[in-house]
Amino acid sequence: SFVGQSSASCILLLGGAMTNYNKWDKFAAHVASDTDEEEERELKDFTQKRCRYIHIPPKEFVRKEQLCALLEEDESFRAPSSASAACAAEGEEEVQDGLKKYGWSAVGSQFIPGYGAGASGDDLWRIFFDDNFLSAQKAPNPGARALLGTTSLGSMVVACFDRSAGQDRPISCYEVADLIFKRQQGSDGEKIAYEAEKGKEQMAMFEKLGAQTVNLQPPEQ
């Protein structure tokens, strides 16, 4: 039976012995940390942060090391400097190269849910893709789907904007693969919920200022 409970720990009396679950939580966290460090050592060839953009190809994977090997560094990729530069007809030369390389018609982008402007940390992860991928691309991209949480087709490029530095920072294939697997396991639920709550607070503030808001949700059938 439960004999006592506090914010610091929960103690269960079982067979005459008391079990401190706070202690076991710390032990489990320590084991998880050791496992992460061991995994990172095993995949050290993929931990170098050499470039700012990494291509996520539309390919299947099962293991993290397999995904690390699939991911491709793309230092030649450039994010468009404006909306007009994102279009194939008017794009900057370096942006045009990316469009041709990945078979995109125009560059679209989106922050990964939980890592957008409303997030609490400095790492703002975002994905670049064919702005018309739902109609123009065919190959499913399971890695990008794990990050965006929605249908993702064709090649996509991931980057991490450092809020404190004001620019995209160097990232590694291991870092991206680890983020993808954590998203698949639902580890970022709190981040997504926090960002959603901040978004609601901002909308409420705009409404108080007299701004008109628009509900983009489709009507119920």
Disulfide bonds with the S-S distance in Angstrom:
none
